[in-house]
Amino acid sequence: MVPDPDDGPAALDVAAPRARQGRPNWTRSIRFRLTLIYSVALFVLGSLGVGATYAGLRAALDDEPVSATIVRNQYLPLGDGSFVLVTARRSGEYVTLEALTNDRALELLRKYSFVALAGMFVVSLGVGWVVAGRALRPINRITAVARDITATDLSRRIDLRGPDDELTRLAATFDDMLGRLDRAFEGQRRFIHEASHELRNPLATIRTNIEVALADPTSTVDDLRQTAEVVDRSAQRIGRVVDDLLAYARSDVPEREDALVDIAALAAEVAEEFAGAAEAAAVRILLDVTPGARVRGDVDGIRRALANLLANAVEHAPSGSEISLGVRRSGDRIRIEVDDRGAGVPEDQRELVFRRSWRGAAETARRPSGSGLGLTIVRQVARLHGGEAWVEDHPTGNGSRFLAELEAEPEGNGAA
């Protein structure tokens, strides 16, 4: 049995090497196995059907033998001229013409049944090969598309048309998987590009200032100190970028150790950590928290989200203003609010500020040197804890209010 030429090379198992015994590749394909299974099953069922038919006919045509007793009377002469009557009996079984006909019919039935079964098996191999090829043609298409796809081009789709059967659903699932992979790879490429851009600028600043300082033999101590300060600021910026990148990558990991987190106490700690930065920026942080606001989650991620909210507020709040950090419980939600009196966020940019590496409001910042991932991490952490993050106008109309909601731990489940 050879494969159909119109089925194309995909109908063969081209990836499989030839067996050491010289076995052809096409005999190792699933098409060949399906053909054999189909033919053997059909042969067995046909044999059972023919055997049952033969047994039934034989039982119906099996006549009882005919028994007969022949009585023969004969007069034998005696010597005195008289006769004596002699009776002879002979019994036996006789085969009738009908029985001979039935035996001949059964013999011919056996002969032609064996011939028909052999012919049916041979024909079933060809029919099974064609039917299996038709049934497996969608799989051949899936295989061909998968072979053409590379890690740099995931735009191909199978787009299999036909009835809503297992193969169509398999192709649709494969297309959905390709779509997810395409979006993941595109996001990864964009992320790498943005990360490299974020790190390139401060590294270039460090290298330039060091080269200038080394190239000038008349550099004074003040010049070197000024260069060191520039390098220190650039190094701090690189540290912030690296921390944000690590936090962003860690937020994508689904498995992490959760703990009972007291957000009110955590917010107080973060506010204390930012006291020095707020004093340097001439702003004041006001804390308004409700004790006992607890969630079940990632303490490091929540701490990072709080720090990013405060860092964003300190960066954009004008000198002499106040920043308010509030934590309160509302039903099954814990709400975090950070208010600043900066320039605010235009309504058409309120979703954009949570995008990765977006800096639409950089011109209003006191130190526009962040990684662009801070608010992205805030939203990511909120969503990982069953909530959301957004921004709205300050209630007074002057400034912004950044909010993050997290799913609260049911009351009475223990203390942090």
Phi, psi and omega per residue, in radians:
M1 nan 2.259 -3.114
V2 -2.072 2.690 -3.127
P3 -1.246 2.684 3.096
D4 -1.205 2.371 -3.129
P5 -1.205 -0.426 -3.091
D6 -1.454 -0.046 3.134
D7 -1.432 -0.185 3.078
G8 1.391 2.972 -3.123
P9 -1.195 -0.367 -3.125
A10 -1.202 -0.310 -3.138
A11 -1.251 -0.239 -3.130
L12 -1.798 2.723 3.080
D13 -1.468 1.311 -3.029
V14 -1.233 -0.362 -3.094
A15 -1.355 -0.365 -3.072
A16 -1.431 2.329 3.101
P17 -1.284 2.798 3.090
R18 -1.177 2.494 3.126
A19 -1.179 2.740 -3.110
R20 -1.153 -0.454 -3.135
Q21 -1.463 0.151 -3.139
G22 1.420 0.307 -3.140
R23 -1.232 2.258 -3.123
P24 -1.101 2.655 -3.112
N25 -1.133 -0.633 -3.045
W26 -1.160 -0.364 3.097
T27 -1.352 -0.142 3.126
R28 -1.781 0.044 -3.087
S29 -1.410 2.775 3.088
I30 -1.178 -0.461 3.082
R31 -1.109 -0.742 3.122
F32 -1.142 -0.717 3.138
R33 -1.150 -0.716 3.089
L34 -1.105 -0.674 3.108
T35 -1.069 -0.813 3.120
L36 -1.092 -0.756 3.135
I37 -1.077 -0.763 3.140
Y38 -1.099 -0.788 -3.085
S39 -1.197 -0.790 -3.138
V40 -1.116 -0.741 3.119
A41 -1.093 -0.750 3.123
L42 -1.138 -0.673 3.129
F43 -1.147 -0.766 3.140
V44 -1.118 -0.795 3.129
L45 -1.119 -0.700 3.093
G46 -1.118 -0.708 3.120
S47 -1.103 -0.748 3.108
L48 -1.107 -0.714 3.133
G49 -1.145 -0.780 3.125
V50 -1.153 -0.706 3.127
G51 -1.101 -0.723 3.113
A52 -1.137 -0.712 3.112
T53 -1.097 -0.769 3.140
Y54 -1.099 -0.757 -3.131
A55 -1.120 -0.693 3.123
G56 -1.152 -0.772 3.118
L57 -1.122 -0.707 -3.128
R58 -1.118 -0.700 3.116
A59 -1.155 -0.637 -3.121
A60 -1.291 -0.562 -3.065
L61 -1.677 0.019 -3.093
D62 -1.423 1.632 -3.117
D63 -1.426 2.681 3.047
E64 -1.261 2.470 3.107
P65 -1.139 2.588 -3.129
V66 -1.530 2.110 3.107
S67 -1.754 2.415 -3.131
A68 -2.488 2.521 3.068
T69 -2.099 2.129 -3.102
I70 -1.783 2.203 3.120
V71 -1.881 2.187 -3.105
R72 -2.127 2.099 3.100
N73 -1.764 2.336 -3.082
Q74 -2.499 2.337 3.092
Y75 -1.690 2.133 3.116
L76 -1.860 2.328 -3.129
P77 -1.300 2.531 3.075
L78 -1.759 2.966 -3.085
G79 -1.232 -0.464 -3.098
D80 -1.517 0.183 3.111
G81 1.600 0.019 3.100
S82 -1.721 3.023 -3.116
F83 -2.175 2.639 3.095
V84 -2.168 2.468 -3.125
L85 -1.538 2.136 3.111
V86 -2.016 2.177 3.134
T87 -1.833 2.205 3.115
A88 -2.056 2.239 -3.140
R89 -1.950 2.351 3.104
R90 -2.345 2.104 3.135
S91 -1.886 2.614 3.125
G92 -3.030 2.928 3.103
E93 -1.839 2.442 -3.073
Y94 -2.194 2.400 3.094
V95 -1.572 2.224 -3.105
T96 -1.496 2.960 3.093
L97 -1.164 -0.596 3.121
E98 -1.124 -0.697 3.130
A99 -1.159 -0.697 3.094
L100 -1.096 -0.669 3.114
T101 -1.149 -0.726 -3.129
N102 -1.145 -0.715 3.131
D103 -1.120 -0.684 3.129
R104 -1.158 -0.691 3.135
A105 -1.137 -0.718 3.132
L106 -1.181 -0.630 3.105
E107 -1.125 -0.763 3.098
L108 -1.148 -0.639 3.116
L109 -1.090 -0.749 3.101
R110 -1.074 -0.776 -3.099
K111 -1.097 -0.890 -3.089
Y112 -1.250 -0.469 3.100
S113 -1.172 -0.743 3.108
F114 -1.114 -0.720 3.113
V115 -1.123 -0.748 -3.133
A116 -1.134 -0.688 3.128
L117 -1.156 -0.721 3.110
A118 -1.113 -0.767 3.103
G119 -1.136 -0.684 3.118
M120 -1.106 -0.659 3.135
F121 -1.142 -0.739 3.131
V122 -1.143 -0.786 -3.139
V123 -1.147 -0.645 -3.117
S124 -1.144 -0.491 3.072
L125 -1.098 -0.806 3.116
G126 -1.161 -0.776 3.126
V127 -1.119 -0.724 3.131
G128 -1.119 -0.677 3.107
W129 -1.079 -0.773 3.140
V130 -1.171 -0.804 -3.119
V131 -1.115 -0.767 3.127
A132 -1.100 -0.678 3.098
G133 -1.085 -0.728 3.108
R134 -1.126 -0.728 -3.103
A135 -1.212 -0.574 -3.081
L136 -1.614 0.007 -3.120
R137 -1.032 -0.724 3.063
P138 -1.040 -0.629 3.109
I139 -1.157 -0.650 3.075
N140 -1.064 -0.663 3.117
R141 -1.179 -0.738 3.102
I142 -1.062 -0.744 3.136
T143 -1.098 -0.741 -3.123
A144 -1.128 -0.741 3.125
V145 -1.156 -0.745 -3.141
A146 -1.102 -0.598 3.140
R147 -1.224 -0.552 -3.115
D148 -1.408 -0.310 -3.076
I149 -1.383 2.383 3.044
T150 -2.126 2.996 -3.120
A151 -1.183 -0.337 -3.120
T152 -1.708 -0.111 3.135
D153 -2.445 1.668 3.135
L154 -1.910 0.399 -3.097
S155 -1.448 -0.252 -3.133
R156 -1.215 2.545 3.085
R157 -2.357 2.633 3.115
I158 -1.304 -0.800 3.094
D159 0.891 0.954 -3.094
L160 -1.355 2.238 3.114
R161 -1.800 2.631 3.095
G162 2.551 -2.962 -3.138
P163 -1.139 2.751 -3.113
D164 -1.399 1.327 3.128
D165 -1.989 -2.975 -3.076
E166 -1.099 -0.692 -3.110
L167 -1.210 -0.685 3.096
T168 -1.114 -0.729 3.116
R169 -1.189 -0.606 3.073
L170 -1.097 -0.775 3.125
A171 -1.127 -0.706 3.114
A172 -1.124 -0.698 3.086
T173 -1.114 -0.698 3.105
F174 -1.118 -0.705 3.101
D175 -1.120 -0.717 3.093
D176 -1.097 -0.713 3.108
M177 -1.112 -0.712 3.100
L178 -1.100 -0.680 3.107
G179 -1.097 -0.742 3.112
R180 -1.143 -0.724 3.112
L181 -1.134 -0.683 3.138
D182 -1.089 -0.780 3.120
R183 -1.167 -0.649 3.140
A184 -1.168 -0.757 3.130
F185 -1.169 -0.671 3.116
E186 -1.142 -0.737 3.077
G187 -1.116 -0.644 3.111
Q188 -1.151 -0.755 3.120
R189 -1.108 -0.744 3.136
R190 -1.155 -0.682 3.133
F191 -1.107 -0.774 3.130
I192 -1.113 -0.703 3.131
H193 -1.109 -0.780 -3.118
E194 -1.185 -0.700 -3.142
A195 -1.128 -0.746 3.116
S196 -1.125 -0.620 3.107
H197 -1.173 -0.703 -3.134
E198 -1.130 -0.631 -3.102
L199 -1.472 -0.424 -3.069
R200 -1.180 -0.741 -3.059
N201 -1.100 -0.908 3.126
P202 -1.141 -0.602 3.086
L203 -1.123 -0.686 3.096
A204 -1.135 -0.661 3.103
T205 -1.110 -0.788 3.123
I206 -1.057 -0.844 -3.083
R207 -1.110 -0.731 -3.119
T208 -1.111 -0.815 -3.114
N209 -1.155 -0.659 3.112
I210 -1.174 -0.726 3.133
E211 -1.098 -0.696 3.124
V212 -1.137 -0.754 -3.126
A213 -1.144 -0.689 -3.140
L214 -1.275 -0.526 -3.095
A215 -1.389 -0.291 -3.103
D216 -1.727 1.867 -3.121
P217 -1.246 -0.254 -3.108
T218 -1.690 0.239 -3.105
S219 -1.102 2.322 3.108
T220 -1.588 3.057 3.099
V221 -1.102 -0.675 3.119
D222 -1.120 -0.680 3.112
D223 -1.106 -0.768 3.127
L224 -1.158 -0.641 3.097
R225 -1.116 -0.732 3.126
Q226 -1.102 -0.729 3.083
T227 -1.085 -0.720 3.130
A228 -1.106 -0.661 3.116
E229 -1.131 -0.721 3.106
V230 -1.107 -0.760 3.126
V231 -1.111 -0.689 3.131
D232 -1.105 -0.774 3.115
R233 -1.101 -0.722 3.121
S234 -1.152 -0.674 3.103
A235 -1.140 -0.678 3.079
Q236 -1.099 -0.684 3.112
R237 -1.125 -0.719 3.100
I238 -1.091 -0.701 3.112
G239 -1.072 -0.741 3.117
R240 -1.125 -0.721 3.120
V241 -1.081 -0.810 -3.127
V242 -1.097 -0.743 3.118
D243 -1.075 -0.757 3.132
D244 -1.158 -0.669 3.109
L245 -1.121 -0.736 3.113
L246 -1.143 -0.717 3.123
A247 -1.143 -0.694 3.132
Y248 -1.135 -0.772 3.124
A249 -1.158 -0.678 -3.128
R250 -1.174 -0.539 3.127
S251 -1.185 -0.376 3.138
D252 -1.426 -0.144 -3.125
V253 -1.444 2.076 -3.056
P254 -1.253 -0.489 -3.087
E255 -1.727 2.080 3.109
R256 -2.644 2.776 -3.112
E257 -1.452 2.051 -3.128
D258 -1.597 2.650 3.111
A259 -2.507 2.882 3.079
L260 -1.425 2.032 -3.001
V261 -1.961 2.210 3.020
D262 -1.552 1.732 -3.051
I263 -1.175 -0.555 3.122
A264 -1.068 -0.824 3.118
A265 -1.183 -0.656 3.131
L266 -1.147 -0.671 3.112
A267 -1.128 -0.657 3.098
A268 -1.108 -0.709 3.118
E269 -1.129 -0.760 -3.128
V270 -1.143 -0.701 3.118
A271 -1.091 -0.666 3.102
E272 -1.156 -0.649 3.109
E273 -1.128 -0.554 -3.109
F274 -1.584 0.090 -3.115
A275 -1.073 -0.733 -3.135
G276 -1.149 -0.775 3.124
A277 -1.120 -0.657 3.122
A278 -1.176 -0.695 3.121
E279 -1.134 -0.693 3.104
A280 -1.137 -0.520 3.134
A281 -1.593 0.052 3.130
A282 1.063 0.712 3.038
V283 -2.216 2.856 -3.105
R284 -2.157 2.376 -3.138
I285 -1.740 2.157 3.082
L286 -1.839 2.293 -3.089
L287 -1.861 2.228 3.125
D288 -2.374 1.600 -3.047
V289 -2.139 2.661 3.062
T290 -1.796 2.084 -3.123
P291 -1.045 2.572 3.076
G292 1.490 0.216 3.087
A293 -1.417 1.768 -3.020
R294 -2.107 2.580 3.032
V295 -2.358 2.777 3.025
R296 -1.739 1.974 -3.071
G297 -3.083 -2.765 -3.059
D298 -1.607 1.906 -3.055
V299 -1.127 -0.686 3.137
D300 -1.166 -0.689 3.113
G301 -1.145 -0.743 3.127
I302 -1.157 -0.709 3.092
R303 -1.053 -0.742 3.132
R304 -1.110 -0.703 3.127
A305 -1.106 -0.771 3.096
L306 -1.080 -0.745 3.137
A307 -1.115 -0.692 3.138
N308 -1.172 -0.652 3.092
L309 -1.116 -0.776 3.121
L310 -1.193 -0.697 3.123
A311 -1.077 -0.687 3.119
N312 -1.153 -0.707 -3.140
A313 -1.180 -0.761 3.132
V314 -1.101 -0.618 -3.098
E315 -1.212 -0.548 -3.032
H316 -1.907 -0.183 -3.126
A317 -1.296 2.395 3.112
P318 -1.243 2.705 3.134
S319 -1.048 2.466 3.127
G320 1.461 -0.012 -3.119
S321 -1.654 3.128 -3.124
E322 -2.090 2.560 3.064
I323 -2.043 2.281 -3.117
S324 -1.917 2.242 3.058
L325 -2.001 1.977 -3.099
G326 -2.064 2.450 3.068
V327 -2.343 2.148 3.130
R328 -2.592 2.754 3.135
R329 -1.785 2.389 3.099
S330 -2.378 1.693 -3.115
G331 1.175 -2.129 3.137
D332 -1.710 0.379 -3.124
R333 -2.195 2.534 2.975
I334 -1.919 2.128 -3.096
R335 -1.874 2.290 3.060
I336 -1.936 2.214 -3.116
E337 -2.185 2.276 3.075
V338 -2.200 2.001 -3.125
D339 -1.836 2.430 2.993
D340 -2.401 2.839 -3.113
R341 -1.876 0.628 3.131
G342 -1.353 -2.768 -3.078
A343 -1.312 -0.201 -3.119
G344 1.461 3.014 3.139
V345 -2.065 2.112 3.096
P346 -0.988 2.621 -3.060
E347 -1.063 -0.598 -3.111
D348 -1.345 -0.071 3.139
Q349 -2.007 0.106 -3.043
R350 -1.242 -0.449 3.023
E351 -1.497 -0.519 -3.094
L352 -1.192 -0.520 -3.083
V353 -1.139 -0.336 3.132
F354 -1.626 0.042 3.087
R355 -1.412 2.680 -3.083
R356 -1.156 2.266 3.050
S357 1.041 0.479 3.086
W358 -1.614 2.352 -3.099
R359 -2.362 0.946 -3.127
G360 -1.145 -0.482 -3.105
A361 -1.827 0.419 -3.072
A362 -1.123 -0.503 -3.096
E363 -1.227 -0.291 3.121
T364 -1.669 -0.054 -3.081
A365 -1.423 2.621 3.084
R366 -1.283 -0.684 3.113
R367 -2.340 1.486 -3.086
P368 -1.294 1.132 -3.046
S369 -2.219 0.311 -3.137
G370 -1.290 3.111 -3.117
S371 -1.490 -0.247 -3.056
G372 1.425 0.087 -3.130
L373 -1.897 -0.092 -3.011
G374 -1.012 -0.977 -3.105
L375 -1.262 -0.477 3.048
T376 -1.082 -0.716 3.110
I377 -1.173 -0.652 3.116
V378 -1.030 -0.851 3.140
R379 -1.141 -0.674 -3.131
Q380 -1.112 -0.782 3.121
V381 -1.111 -0.730 3.139
A382 -1.071 -0.767 -3.125
R383 -1.200 -0.600 3.091
L384 -1.178 -0.320 3.122
H385 -1.917 0.495 3.019
G386 1.295 0.384 -3.111
G387 -2.271 -2.660 -3.092
E388 -2.712 2.847 3.101
A389 -2.307 2.482 3.133
W390 -2.750 3.074 3.141
V391 -2.312 2.550 3.105
E392 -2.557 3.020 3.128
D393 -1.195 2.608 3.028
H394 -1.106 2.501 -3.122
P395 -0.944 -0.508 3.130
T396 -1.415 -0.136 -3.103
G397 1.494 0.005 -3.118
N398 -2.138 1.760 3.140
G399 1.951 -2.893 -3.064
S400 -2.256 2.732 3.013
R401 -2.223 2.006 3.080
F402 -1.679 2.292 -3.069
L403 -2.202 2.548 3.039
A404 -2.445 2.239 3.106
E405 -1.964 2.410 3.120
L406 -2.240 2.677 3.113
E407 -1.267 2.170 -3.049
A408 -1.397 2.641 3.015
E409 -1.287 2.315 3.115
P410 -0.950 2.441 -3.102
E411 -1.140 2.494 3.127
G412 1.540 0.164 -3.137
N413 -1.638 0.274 3.094
G414 1.995 2.985 -3.124
A415 -1.861 2.793 3.129
A416 -1.229 nan nan
